[in-house]
């Protein structure tokens, strides 16, 4: 068996490899030109395990190893670096550190990796989000033009009548030229976003997990699909706090001794899913009575900003529970009411009630 520690970069990679049968240790540097990387890994005989640290430019390398049938383990960059106590840091040494952690199987800090299908759906969601941000910038610019010429339509500016009113404004030549180009571009963006919305809705309706999330009031196809593909396997989180930490919806902490100091949100997780949860919360607090009471209480205690984040975190935890237990919103509410009454019921242990279809006995 061959174990390869690889320090991957955009243009080249440094390799430290050991053959477990012969004990032979070798080092190599590969340039990412032509077929040099493919030829090297295709020439390796026997079982091969490659370890790399997570980086933004690793997608092509993962797909290459998957195509060649080679196992690839991706590690947490900060934890890999923490395993090296020496002050020297260079590519050859980094590859040796990864190899050392791979040889000691219990020390390599593996991270969960999405499947090819999940990565493709993430691309769809990020593509839509990018177009939406571009449309928002256009809307702000067009609103500024309208307000500067006493056209105060608010949201109605984006209706057909509102755009006609904006188009009919008497403007100087260059301002009129800018308005026409922005309106034309806005129309193109609208068509593209509508196409992407249809694709997202189709994918969400076809996936059983996303369909369950759609039963929650205020959760649409975009939020449901994003929650499924960005959280991945829900059972890999043991507690709700781990979910919130993964998404970055927990406060920074600098505590020592008896003093506890909590700061702003860490924001270390997925920013898109965090954004979608907050946006969905604005609709969910209107339609869900329990979430509405929670939001109003936090609004009085903490103010609007913190109240929205707190409600978004609560909504995200709900969606995770629905994914983990494979239940819809109606079943989630039923279990919540029984917990409030203090009644035991089939499939409701102290911690995790499990999938609804697997409920078999009483917990009394």
C-alpha positions as CSV (number, residue, x, y, z in Angstrom):
1,X,0.0,0.0,0.0
2,X,1.2,3.5,-0.9
3,X,0.4,6.5,1.3
4,X,0.9,9.9,-0.2
5,X,1.1,13.2,1.6
6,X,0.4,16.0,-0.9
7,X,0.8,19.8,-0.4
8,X,-1.4,21.0,-3.2
9,X,-1.0,24.5,-4.8
10,X,-2.4,26.1,-7.9
11,X,0.6,25.5,-10.2
12,X,2.5,22.6,-8.5
13,X,2.3,20.1,-5.7
14,X,4.9,18.6,-3.3
15,X,4.6,14.9,-2.5
16,X,6.0,12.7,0.3
17,X,5.2,9.1,-0.3
18,X,5.9,5.9,1.6
19,X,5.4,2.3,0.6
20,X,4.1,0.4,3.6
21,X,5.4,-3.0,2.3
22,X,9.0,-2.0,1.6
23,X,9.2,1.0,3.9
24,X,10.7,3.1,1.0
25,X,10.2,6.9,1.4
26,X,10.3,9.2,-1.6
27,X,9.8,12.9,-2.3
28,X,8.7,14.5,-5.5
29,X,7.5,17.8,-7.0
30,X,4.9,17.8,-9.8
31,X,4.1,20.8,-12.0
32,X,0.5,21.1,-13.1
33,X,1.3,21.1,-16.8
34,X,0.1,18.7,-19.4
35,X,-0.5,15.2,-18.1
36,X,2.2,15.0,-15.6
37,X,-0.1,14.7,-12.6
38,X,-2.4,12.1,-14.2
39,X,0.5,10.0,-15.4
40,X,2.2,10.0,-12.0
41,X,-0.9,8.8,-10.1
42,X,-2.0,6.4,-12.8
43,X,1.4,4.7,-12.5
44,X,1.0,3.9,-8.8
45,X,0.3,0.2,-8.3
46,X,-1.7,-1.3,-5.5
47,X,-4.0,0.5,-3.0
48,X,-3.2,4.2,-2.8
49,X,-4.3,6.7,-0.2
50,X,-3.7,10.4,-0.8
51,X,-4.0,13.1,1.9
52,X,-4.3,16.8,1.2
53,X,-5.4,19.8,3.2
54,X,-8.6,21.6,2.2
55,X,-8.0,24.4,-0.3
56,X,-10.1,26.3,-2.8
57,X,-8.4,25.0,-5.9
58,X,-8.7,21.3,-5.1
59,X,-11.8,20.4,-7.1
60,X,-10.0,19.2,-10.2
61,X,-7.6,17.1,-8.2
62,X,-10.4,15.4,-6.3
63,X,-12.2,14.6,-9.6
64,X,-9.0,13.2,-11.1
65,X,-8.3,10.9,-8.1
66,X,-12.0,9.8,-8.2
67,X,-11.6,9.0,-11.9
68,X,-8.5,6.9,-11.2
69,X,-10.1,5.1,-8.3
70,X,-7.7,6.5,-5.7
71,X,-8.9,7.2,-2.2
72,X,-8.4,10.9,-1.2
73,X,-8.7,12.2,2.4
74,X,-9.1,15.9,2.9
75,X,-7.9,17.4,6.2
76,X,-8.7,20.5,8.2
77,X,-5.9,23.1,7.3
78,X,-5.7,24.7,10.8
79,X,-5.5,21.3,12.6
80,X,-2.9,20.0,10.2
81,X,-0.8,23.1,10.8
82,X,-1.3,22.8,14.6
83,X,0.3,19.3,14.4
84,X,3.6,20.8,13.3
85,X,5.6,22.3,16.3
86,X,8.6,23.4,14.3
87,X,8.9,27.0,13.1
88,X,10.1,26.0,9.6
89,X,7.3,25.9,7.0
90,X,7.8,25.0,3.4
91,X,6.2,22.8,0.8
92,X,8.3,19.8,1.4
93,X,7.9,20.0,5.1
94,X,4.1,20.4,4.8
95,X,3.9,17.3,2.7
96,X,5.9,15.3,5.3
97,X,3.5,16.5,8.0
98,X,0.5,15.3,6.1
99,X,2.2,12.0,5.4
100,X,3.0,11.6,9.1
101,X,-0.6,12.2,10.1
102,X,-1.8,9.8,7.5
103,X,0.5,7.0,8.7
104,X,-1.0,7.6,12.2
105,X,-4.6,7.0,11.1
106,X,-6.1,8.2,14.3
107,X,-4.4,11.7,14.0
108,X,-5.4,12.8,10.5
109,X,-8.1,15.5,10.9
110,X,-10.5,14.4,8.2
111,X,-13.3,16.7,7.2
112,X,-16.7,15.8,5.6
113,X,-16.8,16.2,1.9
114,X,-19.9,16.6,-0.2
115,X,-20.7,14.2,-3.1
116,X,-20.4,15.2,-6.7
117,X,-24.1,15.7,-6.9
118,X,-24.2,17.9,-3.8
119,X,-21.3,20.0,-5.2
120,X,-23.1,20.6,-8.4
121,X,-26.3,21.6,-6.6
122,X,-24.2,24.0,-4.5
123,X,-23.0,25.5,-7.8
124,X,-26.6,26.1,-8.9
125,X,-27.4,27.8,-5.6
126,X,-24.3,30.0,-5.7
127,X,-25.0,30.9,-9.3
128,X,-28.5,32.0,-8.5
129,X,-27.3,34.0,-5.5
130,X,-24.7,35.8,-7.6
131,X,-27.3,36.9,-10.2
132,X,-29.6,38.1,-7.3
133,X,-26.9,40.3,-5.9
134,X,-26.3,41.8,-9.3
135,X,-30.0,42.5,-9.6
136,X,-30.1,44.1,-6.2
137,X,-27.3,46.5,-7.2
138,X,-29.2,47.5,-10.3
139,X,-32.3,48.1,-8.3
140,X,-30.5,50.4,-5.9
141,X,-29.1,52.4,-8.8
142,X,-32.5,52.7,-10.5
143,X,-34.2,53.6,-7.3
144,X,-31.7,56.4,-6.8
145,X,-32.4,57.7,-10.3
146,X,-36.2,57.6,-9.6
147,X,-35.9,59.3,-6.2
148,X,-33.6,62.1,-7.6
149,X,-36.4,62.9,-10.1
150,X,-39.3,62.8,-7.6
151,X,-40.6,59.3,-8.5
152,X,-41.3,57.7,-5.2
153,X,-42.8,54.3,-6.0
154,X,-40.9,52.1,-3.5
155,X,-41.3,48.4,-4.4
156,X,-43.9,49.2,-7.0
157,X,-41.1,50.5,-9.2
158,X,-40.4,46.9,-10.2
159,X,-43.9,46.3,-11.5
160,X,-44.6,46.9,-15.2
161,X,-46.4,50.2,-14.4
162,X,-43.5,51.4,-12.2
163,X,-40.9,50.6,-14.9
164,X,-43.0,52.5,-17.5
165,X,-43.1,55.5,-15.2
166,X,-39.3,55.4,-14.8
167,X,-38.9,55.0,-18.6
168,X,-41.2,58.0,-19.2
169,X,-39.2,60.4,-17.0
170,X,-37.7,63.3,-18.8
171,X,-33.9,63.1,-18.2
172,X,-30.8,64.7,-19.7
173,X,-29.2,62.7,-22.5
174,X,-26.5,60.9,-20.5
175,X,-28.8,60.1,-17.6
176,X,-31.5,58.8,-20.1
177,X,-28.8,56.6,-21.7
178,X,-27.8,55.2,-18.4
179,X,-31.4,54.6,-17.4
180,X,-32.1,52.7,-20.6
181,X,-29.1,50.5,-20.3
182,X,-29.8,49.6,-16.7
183,X,-33.5,48.8,-17.4
184,X,-32.4,46.6,-20.3
185,X,-29.9,44.8,-18.1
186,X,-32.5,44.5,-15.3
187,X,-34.9,42.7,-17.7
188,X,-32.1,40.2,-18.7
189,X,-31.3,39.5,-15.1
190,X,-34.9,38.9,-14.3
191,X,-35.2,36.3,-17.0
192,X,-32.0,34.5,-15.9
193,X,-33.1,34.5,-12.2
194,X,-36.5,33.1,-13.1
195,X,-34.9,30.3,-15.1
196,X,-32.6,29.5,-12.1
197,X,-35.6,29.6,-9.7
198,X,-37.4,27.0,-11.8
199,X,-34.4,24.8,-11.8
200,X,-34.0,25.1,-8.0
201,X,-37.7,24.4,-7.4
202,X,-37.6,21.3,-9.7
203,X,-34.6,19.9,-7.8
204,X,-36.2,20.7,-4.4
205,X,-39.5,18.9,-5.4
206,X,-37.6,15.8,-6.6
207,X,-35.6,15.4,-3.4
208,X,-37.5,13.8,-0.4
209,X,-35.5,15.6,2.3
210,X,-36.0,19.0,0.7
211,X,-39.8,18.3,0.3
212,X,-40.0,17.7,4.0
213,X,-38.4,21.1,4.7
214,X,-40.8,22.8,2.4
215,X,-43.6,21.9,4.8
216,X,-42.2,24.4,7.3
217,X,-44.0,27.8,7.0
218,X,-41.8,30.4,5.4
219,X,-39.3,28.0,3.9
220,X,-39.2,28.1,0.1
221,X,-37.4,25.9,-2.5
222,X,-34.1,27.8,-2.3
223,X,-33.8,27.6,1.5
224,X,-34.9,24.0,1.6
225,X,-32.5,22.8,-1.1
226,X,-29.6,24.9,0.4
227,X,-30.2,23.5,3.9
228,X,-30.0,19.9,2.5
229,X,-27.0,20.2,0.3
230,X,-24.9,22.5,2.6
231,X,-25.6,20.6,5.8
232,X,-25.1,17.2,4.1
233,X,-25.5,14.2,6.3
234,X,-27.5,15.5,9.3
235,X,-26.4,12.6,11.6
236,X,-22.8,13.9,11.6
237,X,-24.0,16.6,14.1
238,X,-24.5,15.3,17.6
239,X,-26.2,18.5,19.0
240,X,-27.9,21.6,17.8
241,X,-24.9,23.7,19.1
242,X,-22.7,21.8,16.6
243,X,-25.0,22.8,13.7
244,X,-25.0,26.4,14.8
245,X,-21.2,26.3,15.1
246,X,-20.8,24.7,11.7
247,X,-22.9,27.6,10.1
248,X,-21.1,30.2,12.1
249,X,-24.1,31.3,14.2
250,X,-22.4,31.2,17.6
251,X,-20.7,34.1,19.4
252,X,-16.9,34.5,19.6
253,X,-15.7,33.7,23.1
254,X,-12.7,35.0,25.0
255,X,-13.2,33.6,28.5
256,X,-10.7,33.0,31.3
257,X,-11.2,31.9,34.8
258,X,-14.5,33.1,36.1
259,X,-14.9,35.8,33.4
260,X,-16.9,34.9,30.3
261,X,-16.6,37.3,27.4
262,X,-18.8,36.7,24.4
263,X,-18.4,38.8,21.2
264,X,-19.9,39.0,17.8
265,X,-20.8,36.0,15.6
266,X,-17.9,33.9,14.4
267,X,-19.3,33.7,10.8
268,X,-16.9,30.8,10.2
269,X,-19.5,28.7,8.3
270,X,-21.3,28.9,5.1
271,X,-22.3,32.6,4.5
272,X,-25.0,31.7,1.9
273,X,-26.9,29.3,4.1
274,X,-26.7,31.8,7.0
275,X,-28.1,34.5,4.7
276,X,-30.9,32.3,3.5
277,X,-31.9,31.3,7.0
278,X,-32.2,35.0,8.1
279,X,-34.2,35.8,5.0
280,X,-36.6,32.8,5.5
281,X,-37.0,33.8,9.2
282,X,-38.7,37.1,8.1
283,X,-41.5,35.0,6.6
284,X,-41.5,32.2,9.1
285,X,-42.1,34.5,12.1
286,X,-45.3,35.7,10.5
287,X,-46.7,32.2,9.8
288,X,-45.4,30.2,12.8
289,X,-46.9,31.1,16.2
290,X,-44.1,29.7,18.4
291,X,-41.4,31.3,16.3
292,X,-43.3,34.6,16.3
293,X,-43.5,34.6,20.1
294,X,-39.8,33.8,20.3
295,X,-38.9,36.6,17.9
296,X,-41.0,39.2,19.7
297,X,-39.5,38.3,23.0
298,X,-35.9,38.6,21.6
299,X,-36.9,41.8,19.9
300,X,-37.7,43.4,23.2
301,X,-34.7,42.0,25.0
302,X,-31.9,42.4,22.3
303,X,-33.1,44.6,19.5
304,X,-33.9,43.8,15.9
305,X,-30.5,42.6,14.6
306,X,-29.9,40.1,17.4
307,X,-33.6,39.0,17.4
308,X,-33.4,38.1,13.7
309,X,-30.2,36.1,14.1
310,X,-31.6,34.3,17.1
311,X,-34.8,33.4,15.3
312,X,-32.8,32.4,12.2
313,X,-30.7,30.1,14.4
314,X,-33.8,28.6,15.9
315,X,-35.3,28.1,12.4
316,X,-32.1,26.4,11.2
317,X,-32.1,24.0,14.2
318,X,-35.7,23.1,13.4
319,X,-34.8,22.3,9.8
320,X,-31.8,20.2,10.9
321,X,-34.1,18.2,13.3
322,X,-36.6,17.6,10.5
323,X,-33.7,16.3,8.3
324,X,-32.2,14.2,11.1
325,X,-35.5,12.6,12.2
326,X,-37.0,12.4,8.7
327,X,-40.2,14.2,9.7
328,X,-42.3,16.9,8.3
329,X,-43.5,20.1,10.0
330,X,-46.7,18.6,11.3
331,X,-44.9,15.8,13.1
332,X,-42.4,18.3,14.5
333,X,-45.1,20.4,16.0
334,X,-46.9,17.3,17.4
335,X,-43.7,16.2,19.2
336,X,-43.1,19.7,20.5
337,X,-46.6,19.8,22.1
338,X,-46.1,16.5,23.8
339,X,-42.8,17.6,25.2
340,X,-44.5,20.8,26.6
341,X,-47.1,18.6,28.3
342,X,-44.4,16.3,29.7
343,X,-46.1,13.3,28.1
344,X,-44.0,10.3,26.9
345,X,-44.9,8.9,23.5
346,X,-43.6,6.3,21.2
347,X,-40.4,7.4,19.5
348,X,-39.6,10.3,21.8
349,X,-36.6,9.5,24.0
350,X,-34.8,12.2,25.9
351,X,-32.4,13.1,23.1
352,X,-33.2,11.9,19.6
353,X,-36.5,10.4,18.5
354,X,-35.1,9.0,15.3
355,X,-36.8,8.6,11.9
356,X,-40.6,8.7,12.0
357,X,-40.9,5.4,10.2
358,X,-38.6,3.7,12.6
359,X,-40.6,4.4,15.7
360,X,-41.4,1.1,17.4
361,X,-41.9,1.3,21.1
362,X,-42.6,3.3,24.2
363,X,-40.0,5.1,26.3
364,X,-41.9,4.7,29.6
